[in-house]
Amino acid sequence: MLYVEVSLLKTVRSLILISKAEVEPLVKLWKRRRREEEEEEKELVTHHKCRRGRSFSAFSCGGGNCFPVSSGGRRASTNMAALSAWFWNERFWLPHNVTWADLADPAPGVEYPKAGHMFAALPLALGIFTVRIFFERFIASTCAQSLHIQPGVGRRAQPNAVLEKVYTSITKSPDSRHLDGLSKQLDWDVRKLQRWFRHRRNQDKPSTHTKFCESMWRLTFYLCIFIYGFRFLLQSPWMWDTRHCWYGYPYQVMTPGLYHYYVTELAFYWSLMFSQFSDIKRKVRETSVALTFVIMFIHHLATVGLISFSYVNNMARVGSLVMCVHDASDFWLEAAKLANYAKYQRLCDFLFIVFSVVFFLTRLVIYPIWVLNSTMFESWDIVGPFPSWWVFNILLLVLQVLHIIWSYLISRIAVKAMLRGKVCNDVRSDIESSSEEDADTPTEGLKTSALSPKGENGTNGHCAASKAQAQNHNSW
């Protein structure tokens, strides 16, 4: 008994002799572990209540939402979590000493950009696509008919089962070997066969009425979004001093006006991806319609990616400047095409010249001096470089290279138009060959392109050629 009492006294004495500096870390560690265990228990109870008593072995949580995962799905959930952590690496997206947690809980009434905000563009894109259908059918079509642009196609090909099978299964433009064989099989003259295939190809091509309605919709949207964006930027400090794009970065509040501007632009390009399957199909020289379709689809996808990229890492202020610069020239081109389809030649020429001047000023002067100077030099001085900063500036530099290429192509078309008063047929067919009608005969087509500034469907050369520039130039 005496031995036990002595042992207890020695133990108490050793505990008393422990310094306070040694005890405090242990107490803090114990309290932190205890607090974590209590939070996990509360979270588990909440999950079970939400599932009305259903029990699961684990939960996969991400983006503020939790989903039940069976024991067999733990490995897949872990892999997805690892992939998400790799993609949203803070060292890539954010400046140094900034984490996603710093942006997760802003002060009341303050909102920072989040990736989940971009999902609002998808239902809005469907809404824009629906509005476009009603606009083209009831408003644009009425305007086209008031300008004597009637719907429908030209001369239809004579029904023939053999030729139709060749057209749909083998080739739409048969060579001399195919023509000779068909001539013997059907007892038709080769010239008559050529005319049949030309008429048949024209049946698949959109009428001037269809192109007028599409251009009128684009003109309406481009003009409205430019007016909205320009009015919003007039009230924004970074419009007058681009250094405000970087003051306080990335802790910059996402205002409702900027959010609506961004989401509407993003939704429009999503709607273009939807409508591309029903829009007028065009092709460029030495490329098929299918290849051009793929190229345009990738272009729209890249545009969506650029807008989303600048929004996620909160470069929306400078992104709004880029979008406004690109929107400034779009509606002038669409207006020129409308005048062209309505056969107002002088108005078309004037609007095309205005488009060219605005394009050169915005893409070759304002964009590099105003935007690139801010993203490359002002941001370097105020924020400093980080990985996503380098990616963003490289993409903007690539965009500037494309501006130079497109400006050269547009200037070449404009010079040809001014020197000759027209553009030869091969320039037009390079850009919009699937939208123009073939002549009845080769000789007839040469006469048309040599004597008339418009083709048979009223498509002026430089207006049609510049159309491809508008479809490819806007990388935002």
Salt bridges, closest charged atoms under 4 A:
GLU37 OE1 - ARG34 NH1 3.71
GLU38 OE2 - ARG34 NE 3.45
GLU43 OE2 - HIS47 NE2 3.51
GLU111 OE2 - HIS117 NE2 3.39
GLU136 OE2 - ARG132 NE 2.77
GLU164 OE2 - ARG200 NH2 2.89
ASP175 OD1 - HIS178 ND1 2.77
ASP204 OD1 - ARG200 NH1 2.94
GLU214 OE1 - ARG132 NH2 3.88
GLU214 OE2 - ARG218 NE 3.59
GLU214 OE2 - ARG282 NH1 3.73
ASP241 OD1 - ARG243 NE 3.14
ASP279 OD1 - ARG132 NH2 2.60
ASP279 OD2 - ARG218 NH2 3.60
ASP330 OD1 - HIS473 NE2 2.60
GLU334 OE1 - LYS337 NZ 3.14
ASP349 OD1 - HIS462 NE2 3.15
ASP430 OD2 - ARG285 NH2 2.13
GLU432 OE2 - ARG282 NE 3.16
GLU432 OE2 - LYS467 NZ 3.05
GLU436 OE1 - ARG428 NE 2.48
ASP438 OD2 - ARG201 NE 3.19
ASP438 OD2 - LYS205 NZ 3.37
ASP440 OD2 - ARG155 NH1 3.95
ASP440 OD1 - HIS199 NE2 3.42
